């Protein structure tokens, strides 16, 4: 772990900006571009270490999904990158990090006010750390995704530098805003589409409009039609192993009704983490059934459940209960460990997002295997939608990368010292697209994308050698 620059703690806004400038004198932009890899580096070993705490029969699915492409590998390799970032110089300017800010972890969701916004939407790895670690994670994901789509070097350069510039310019702009304006800032999905409509061809515009419309339809009623069937007049979650398995099928020899009673009791502690007004709403729903559901790439193997509840009028509510393990960042930053990993995820999400799910909460309990684990809980589907990275043109990926960078800057401004970060990034009128920060982030991203390709090849070799097991097609 690199040491933080030694500078005096700031107090006034002007002093905080100077604090950021002093940090830059200690850790230059050129230092941010550094990306070296030791001969003893073993990304597969890091993945094997993570597998030790996951559901054994699901780990091969994770490896199979990561093996699909270099970009798929990157999505699942947050720990690998955290380990690599810890060996590089850092600014020492701490904010709340997403911890896994790659392209797919941004997307659409509905706010409690029923607006569709674009924001960060995955916080499994959230933890305080140097602001540029998230920027590098995002920029490198653009470089990897662009390479996956066979974009040329010049196209990748434009995409990544535009992302870095957008983050820099947005953060500098936010340093001039009032506290409440920063806190309330958000990206309205429909308004954003209206702004860029003239820059898009008709095919891309129609695809975006379809994504927005589809997101509005992703709710508990839609989940009910997709995930359940009617048995004896009641909805039951359909078993499609290994991806979706009702809990009764997973735990042999235990009375299903007794198990369900235990789950209901555990929901009591989750209820206590909700706002009092939301508890009134939550109490109007009754537990129906739970099932294990495999999700994502990096999360495969963690214990993730979907829970069906029923309102007094028969209306459904689907919740996702997801295991929260230690953040991949925790071992690499000088911050105290968290007592409850579910609470860590929820606190980070509430801080970084413009608005969060009203049912977002956490729970700790002992499972049927006798092991105590932490979980966080949220709605399974509530206007959630994501972009199809594989169909993007270079122009669209550039626009999308800029949008993600803007969202990331908003999140960092809410969770950290925007004045110091703005001071580090440059003067208030420094909006040159050839800024040294942009060049440094681009240089890092290109180098890391190349290494990610080699890491992906190492995974494929480990599968071929029988070192690890992979299951494809699920």
N, C-alpha and C positions, 0 to 999 in steps of 0.2 A: 504494500500500500504506500503510495507517495504521500509525502508530508504536505500539509496545507501551507500556503504562503504566510509568513509572519507579518501581519499588519494590525494596526490598532482598530478596535471595534468602533464603528461609526455611530452617530446619533442623529444629526440633522440630515435632510435630504442631500444637501450639497456634500456633506462629509461622506455619505453613503456612496454617492457617485465617485468621489475621489478614492474611496475604499476599493471600488471595482477597478479603477484605473491602476492603483498600486498592485492589485492582484495580477493585472495584465503585465506589469513590469517584472513580476516574479515568474509568471508562467505565460510566455508569449503565444501568439497565434501559431507560430512555427512549432512550438512544443505540442500544441493540440493536434497537429498533423502527424505526430509520431505514432508509429504502429509497428512494433517489433515483436517477433515471436521466437521464444526459446526453443532449443532442440528437444527439451524434455516435455514439451506441450503435448497433451493427449486429450483431445475433445471427447473422444469416445469414452474414456475413463470417467469424465465428468458426467456424461449421460448415464453411465452405469451406476455411479454414485447416487444420482437422483432416483433411479429405478428401485433402489433398496427400500424406499418409503412408500412405493406405489403398489397398486393392486397387481400382483404378478401376472395374471392372465391377460391384463390389458397392456402391459409394457410392450409386447411385440407389435401391437397395433400402433403405438406411438412411433416405434422405430420404422415401421412400414410407411407411415404417413410422412415422416421426415426424409425417408429415402426417395420420395417421389421426384424431387427436384432440388436444386440449390436453394431456391426461395423457401420451399417447404422445410428444408433443414434449418434455415435461418430462423423461421418462425418458432421452431422448437428449441433453439439453442441460446436462450436468454442467459443461462448460466455460463455457457462458454464465453459469451461476449462480456459478461460482467467480470469474469476472471481476467480476460484480456485487458479490459478498460482499467482494472485495478493496477496494472503494471505500466500505465502511461501517466505522464504528468497531468494534473488536473488543476482547474482554476481555484479550487477551494471555496467557491461561491455555491453554497448549499441551498437547494429548494426541495420541495416535495417532488420526487420523480415518479413517473409512471413505472419505470423499470423495464418496460418491454414495449417501447413506443414505435413498433414497426407499423407499416402501412395498414395491415389488416385490423389492427387494434384501434382504429379510428372508424367511426361510422355514425349512422342515424339512430335516434331513439326519441320517444315522445316524453316531453316534460310533464310534470303534474298539471301545468296550465294548458295541456293538450296542444303544444307547439312541437313541430318536428325540428330537432336541432342536430347539428353535426358536431361531434366532440370525441374525446377519448372515451373508450368504452370497455377497457380491460385493465384491472388494477391488481391482479394477483401478485405482482412483484413490487408494488408501490413501496417506496421507502425514501427517506431523505438522502440526498447525495449531490455531487457536483452537477450543475445544470446541463453542462455540455454532454454528459453521458446519454441523456435522452435524445439530444440533438444528433449525436453520432449514431445512435441506434436507428433513428428515423432516416437519416441521410444514407446510411449503409443499406437499409432496406430498399431504398429507391435504386441504389446502384445495383443491388442483387436482382431486383424485380426487372429493371431495365435490361440487364444482361440476360435474364430468363426469356425476355421477349425479343432478344437478338437486336436490340438497339445499338447503334454505333457509339464509339467513344465520345464523339462530339455531342451526340444527343444526350448521353448520360451526363456529360459535364454540364450541359444547360439545365437539365432536370435537377441535379443535386445542388448546383450553385444557387438556383432559384429558390430552393427549399431553405438553404442556409440564409440567404438574403432576406427572405420573408420573415424568418424567425427573428433575425437581427433588427430589421426595420420595425416589426411589430412590437418587440420588447422596448426599443427606444421610444416608440410612440406611447406605449403604456406607461412609461416613466413620467410622462407629462400629464397623465390623467388623474382624476380624483379617485380616492380609495373606493367609493361606492360604484363609480363607473367601471372600474376594473373588475370589481366583484360581480357586477351584473352583466358584463359583456358576454355575448354568446353568438354563435353562428346559426342563423335561421336558414334551414335547408332550402325552402322555396325562394326566399329572398336572394340567396346566393345563386341559385339557378337562374333567376331572372337577371342578375347582374352579368353573368357570363354567357347568357344565351346567344348573344351575337358572335361569340368566339368559337362556337361549336358547330360542327356539321350536323345535318339533320339526323343522321343515324345515332350519333353520340347524344344529341339532345333528347331523342326519343328514349334512348336507353336510360338516361338519367331520370326522365319523367316517370318511366316505368318503375325504376328502383324506388322513387319516392312514394308512388301510389302503392306499390307492394308493401313498403314498410308500414304504411298506415293500416294495412289489413293484417299485419302480424300482431295478433293479440291472443288472449286466452281462448276466445271462441274459435279462432283459426287453429290454435294448438289442439283444442278438443277434437276438431274434425280430423286432424292429421295423426294424432297420437293415441286415440282411443277407439274402442268399438263398444257397442251396446250388448251387455249380457244380462239377461233377466231384468231388462228394463232400466239398467243402470250403466253409466259409462265406466269402462275399465281400460287401463293403459295396455296397449297391444305389446306383446312380447316379441321382440326382434333381436335375439341375442347374436353377437355380444354387445350390440350398440344400445339396446334398450331392454332391460330385464326387470320385471316387477320384483319387489323386495322379497316376496314370499318364495320366489324361485331361487333366490340367492342363498337363503338361510334355511337349510334343511333341518327338520326336527324341532322347529320352534313354532308354537301355535301362532297362526297369522294374526288372530285378534289380539293376543297378548303383545305381539310385536307392534301392531298398530297403536295400541294404547301407550306403549313406551314412546313411540314417535310423537304422539299428541302431547304427552307430558313434556318432552324436550322442546316442543314449540312454545311452551310457556316462557322459557328463558329468552327465546328469540323475541317474543312479544314485548318483553320489557325493554328491548333496545329500540323500539319504535316510538315515534312521537305519540303523546297521549291521544290526539285526535285520530291517528291512524289505528291505534289499538281498538277504538270503537268500531271502526270499519272492519278490521281483521276479525273481531269477535263475531261478525255476522257470517263468517264462513266456517264450514265444518270439513274436517279431514276425510278424504275418500280413499286415496291410495298413493303409494310412492313407488318409484322405480329408479334403478341406476341407469344413467345415460352417459355415453361417451361423447365428449365435446372437444372441439378444437384440434390442435396439434401438440403444442407444448403442455397442455393440461391433461392429455390422455394418461390414464393411470391414477390420477387423483380421484378421490371418492366424490363423485358428483351425482346428485339425485334430482329427479323432478318429482314434485308433489302436486297432486290434484286436490283442490278444495272446492266445495260447492256452497254457493250463497243460498240465502233463504228462498229465493225464487228459482233456484236450480241453475243459476248462472255460474260458470266456472272461473276459477282463479288457479293458474299454474305458477308455481314458484320453483326456482332452481336453488338447490342447496349444494354449495360447492365447498369442498375441503380447502382450507387455507393453510398451506405449509409456510415455512420460513421464506422470506423474500430471497431471491438469488443475490441481492445486493448486500444483505445483512452482514455477511462475513467480510465484506471488502470496504466498508465505510466506518468512520469513527463516530458511530451513533449507538446509543444504548439499545439492546435487543427489546423486542416487543413481548409483553406478557401474554397477549392473546392475538393470534394471527388473523382471526376473523375480524376483530375490531380494527386491526391495522389496515386491512383492505378497505373496510367501510369508512374509516376516518380519512384515508388517503383519497378515496373516491369523492367523498363529500367536499373535500377541500379543493380538488383539482377540477371537478366537473362544474359546468355552469348551473346545472340542476340535476338532481339525482332522484332515482326511483323512490317513491314514498314507502315501499315495502323493503327497502334496503336495511338489513340488520345483520346481527351475528349471533352465534350460538356455540357453546362448548358442551360436549357430552361424551360419555363412554359408550362405545359401540358394542355390538354383540360379541366382538372378539376381545372385549375387555380393555381396549386401548382408548385413551382419551384423546380426542381430536378437536380442532377448531374448524368452524365453518362460517361462511357468510351466505346470506340469503337475499334473493331479489326476484323480481318477476322474470319468468322464463322468456316471454315475448311481450314487448310493449312498444311497438313501432320500430323495432330494431331492424336495421338494414346495413349492408356493406357494399362497397364498390367491387366490381369484378376487375381486378388488377390485370388479369391475363388478356383482356380485350382492349386495354387502353392503348391509344396511339401515343407517340412521344409528346405531342402537344397536350393531350389530356392528362398524361402522367405528370407533366410539369405543373399544370393547374392544380391537380390533386395534391401533389407534394407541397405546394405553396399553402393550400388550404389546411393540410395537416400541421404544417409548421406554425401557421397563425394560431390554430387551436392550442398547440403545445406551448406557445409563448403566453397565451392567456392563462393556461393552467399553471405555468411556472410563476407568473406574476401574482396569482392568487396565493400560491404556496410558498413563496420565497421573497427575497429582497430584489424587487424589479429595478430599483435605483442602482444598486451595486452591479447587477448583471448588465444593465444598460451602460454604465460607466465602463465596464470591461469591454463591451462590444464596440464602443466608439462614441464620438461626439454626437450631439443631437441632430446635426444636419449632415451626417455621414451616411448617405443612401447609395453610394457607388456600388453597382453590382459586382465590381471586381475587388471588393473589399478583401483584406487579408484574411479575415475570419471565414469568409465564404470559400476562399481558395484552400484554407487549411482543412475545413470540413470536407470539401470535395476530395482532397488528397487522401485524407483518412478513409473516406468511404470507398474510394476505388481500391486502395490497398486491402481494406478489410473484405470487400466483395471477392477479391481474388483468393484471399485466405479461406473465406467461407466455401468457395468452390472446392478447395483442397480438403476442407473438413468434411464436406459432403462425400467426396470420393473416399475419405477414410472410413466413413460410416458404411458405404457400400462394400468396401473391402472387408470390414469387420463382419458384415452379414455373410459375405461370400466365404470367409474363413471359419464361420461358425462361432465366432467370439460372442456375438449377440444374435438373438432371434428376431426376425421381422415378419409381420403378417400384413400382406398388402391387400388392397381392394376393399377395405372397410373404413 
